[in-house]
Amino acid sequence: MAAIFYKEMMVINVLTTKIETFNNLIDGEWQESVSHKTFNSVNPANKAEIVGVFQASNEQDVRLAIEAAQKAFPAWSQTAPSKRAAILNQAASILEQNAAKVAEELTREEGKHIDDAKNEVLRSAQTLRFYAVEGQTFTGETFPNDDPNMKVSTEREPLGVVSVITPWNFPLSIPARKIAPALITGNTVVFKPSSDTPLIAFRLVEALYQAGIPKGVINFVTGKASDVGDLLVTHSAVRAVTFTGSTSAGEDIHRKASFTTRTQMELGGKNPLIVMQDADLDLAASLAVNGGFSITGQACTGTSRVIVLKEVKEAFVQKLIEKTSALKIGNGFEKGVKIGPLANEKQFNNVLKYIQYGKEDGATLAFGGNALTDAEYQKGYFVQPAIFTNVNPDSRIAKEEIFGPVIAVIEVDTYEEAIAIANDVEYGLSASIVTNNLKVANQFTKDIQAGTVKVNRTTTGNLMNAPFGGLKKSSTSTFRESGRVGLEFFTQLKTVYIGY
Ligand code: NAD
């Protein structure tokens, strides 16, 4: 049955209008939801276009998926690490071989430019390869002790069933950086992607399936958080929940998870870029534009506040507007487009709501901020990037996550004032400063409350081999994702004393 399913999948041509239905993967079988209900994934650049039809799962599907993962755990946890690694490497090869097609699907489903989509596909494949290597040398320690006839060491063991819950903005790379470390360390997975990007999530699971992952080791369940979210978190067999999404959902999950369920929450941000008096203003404006408007401002590490010293504010804002007005807005398949659609209707309405708040709270809308409704734009969720100046640091656009192409420029008199404002939000994900003064740069790395701190770089972007996570309400601040430390969350330590 699975083979037939795959044969059917192979004939998908994304350019045809044929709409495919995609199933859940439970216990190695591609299955419809027990409810037989489905939902559509649509193209945010053209709302009339259905990208795929997916299973509207319910708790019964989740229960079956968790039970399958539970059943598969003993054998998978005992599988040789090199065999687990071979599956990740093979899945990476499959993604690489299909990179052009998957990138095209990513652009159709999420809206980001095709070049960004290709980068994401290739980076996700690299992430699988990275953990295939790192996971094979991730181990415990041996401790010196006074007894010559005793060895004391720690062993790292997998946890068991892990729920993976992910957002739509990096629909492949975020799942890859959670699923790869979970699998290589011997855990089994139930994966629920965002309902805005289930096709891209499906492609990752499909690659693992085609790579020969044993049945039940990865299970895939699509559907609404309100239908499937609770059980993914509260089922007694779930030993860990790794989640990326909004702070409100993360708080909800963290509250519901039991005492014995580990949680890793990567949440919202309100990331500042500080522009000092000595900054290269051309660089500063480019960093603000790239950090604030790339992937249409829908990055958790996106620059949403620029805190600028008053001496250079006018000149900086002029450059910022110049660079922003040169950005081409449109469908992610068009050459030269820098700003695609917002990913869904909720995002579209939310961004427009915050632009309205900015106006109501007395900030100056110095550029953009209109919904685009002419010609092709009316088909999708297109909004001009917005730049607000004279922003009150206590106003909503200065404090709350917008998650869209809106930059609030806040003028300050001193570095101390800039830091106080930068830190006076509930988030602490990423922050950057533009300066040529090494002393100030160094002081900034100490003063700023953020999990990712940069100097003369965009607030966005992180290496796959370096830790990633936030402070304050941006993360549970317990375990970091990404890099070698990303493996820690998925293992528990046992301390072993052996007397000879
Ligand atoms: P979201 O919180 O609405 O949804 C994220 C995922 O969680 C989806 O799969 C959703 O179905 C599920 N979900 C939502 N509520 C749930 C609940 N109560 N229980 C279980 N599952 C639930 O977020 P989104 O709109 O998909 O993504 C945007 C948010 O993600 C922004 O706040 C952004 O900052 C954040 N984000 C954070 C990072 C990071 O690494 N810190 C990265 C990307 C996005």
Residues whose N, C-alpha, C, O or C-beta is under 5 A from the ligand:
A	BS01	NAD	I165 T166 P167 W168 K192 P193 S194 S195 G223 A225 G229 D230 T244 G245 S246 T247 A249 D252 I253 E266 L267 G268 G269 C300 F403 S474
